[in-house]
């Protein structure tokens, strides 16, 4: 059995980055010859968008031979009404007690509801008996669930644009000894996370396959599972994402400040929207570049390289040329050079003195 697992696509339109990300997921599933694509909640951003896209989503899902298994999330819990058709190969889990068997693997789906952790735990205890009785026809058991994991300290923004409330919360211990092999979860946007649950179960958050908020930094992923090979792999998607680059300028660097920045941006992914932060110190007396001129050079570079900015460039650097020519600093630097200590330690001491003198002046 080969499975591609994703969640939290939050579709709004059929011509935007989120739609293209879903197409990438389907293309990858076809490339890997997957039997199943699982989507653990929030396929759609809201009910109105789902109504608009239902016809187009059928055509999109028709482009794969894989079965597409979906559970409602907190954003689209009212979307999948009985009788609605999302595609011939699409299965919507509406009833937790009714699993779907695909090639000797049993898939259970727990639709999102405003349930407490104790209510979820009670449902899982009932699932244990059902799994035992289904062992004869299925050798692997998967659970799709859209949930908030309480074991780790996550910020509300890690789950997208959510409020402060709890979203069907669980703990990893809830799944111990239930008989599940894989818990395919959704709701956590920030990154991919694969956790082992004793004795032999895996709890998997794939993260959103496309950046929904600026909290989702870096290339997005899905999770590929091959039950026969016993493999669980994080696979990168060629989809839209936010990239954050922090550049600290060193006044002792022989490289010009703008060249240092340019070098840091050379390998920027074409699908990335950049959050650029430039801090540190420049020596205008040595480089001939003032704070204002460097600001102009940065914006010219962004324009020339056609870099997509997520927000205005954060420019927090300072010109410390006057400090570096001060006798106090020159004497300190000369004596520091005579000391037999690690070069990195010397560099830290120089920066500490620069910072202290900057605050004084």
URNOR-V784591 format. One line per field, one symbol per residue. phi: phi as a letter, one per 30 degrees, with the letter a starting at -180 (. if undefined). psi: psi as a letter, one per 20 degrees, with the letter a starting at -180 (. if undefined). burial: b if it has 16 or more other C-alpha atoms within 10 Angstrom, else e. Layout:
phi=???
psi=???
burial=???
//
This chain:
phi=.cbccbahdhdbacbcddddddddddddddddhddbccbcjhdcdaddddedcedddddddddbdddccbcdcddbdcdcdejdcckdccbcdcbddcdbcbhiccccbcedbdcdeddddddddddedddedcddcbcbbcbcacacdddcdcdeddcidcdcdcbhdbbeddcdidjdcbcccbjcdeadbbcccddacbcbcdiddbdcbdddcjedbbccbbdddicbbdbdcdbdacbcbcccdcdcddddeddddeddcecdddccccccbcbjbbcddddicdedddeddddddddddhddcdaeddccdbdcedddcddddddddddddddcbeeddddddedddeddddddd
psi=ppppprrlhlphqjjahgghghhhgggghghjlqhqppomqlgqhrgghghhigghhghghijqiqpoppqqahhkijgmqpiqpjqhjpppohphinrppoljpppqpnqprmqrhhhgghhhhhhghhggijhhipiqpqppqoqppihqoqqhiijbmrbirqnmqrqhhhipjhjqhponrrhohgrppoqppqhkqppooirqiqpgrihnprprrrpppohhikqopppqqmrprqpppppoppiiphpqghhggghhihkpqijqppoppoabqqnhhgijorgghgghhghgggghjlpophrqpoojrqokghghiqhggggghghhhiqmrphhhggggghggggghghg.
burial=bbbbbbbbbbbbbeeebbbbbbbbbbebbbeebbbbbbbbbbbbbbeebbeebbeebbebbbebbbbbbbbbbbbbbebbeeeeebbebbbbbbeeeebbbeeebbbbbbbbeeeebeebbeebeebeebbeeeeeebebbbbbbbbbbeeeeeeebbbbeeeeebbbbbebebbeebbbbbbbbbbbbbbbebeebeeebbbbbbbbbbbbbbbbbbbbbbbbbbeeeeebebbebbbbbbbbeebbbbbeeeebbbebbeeebeeebebbbbbbbbbbbbbbeeeebbbeebbebbeebbeeeebebeeebebebbbbbebbeeeebeeebeebeeeeeeeeebeeebbebbbebeeee
//
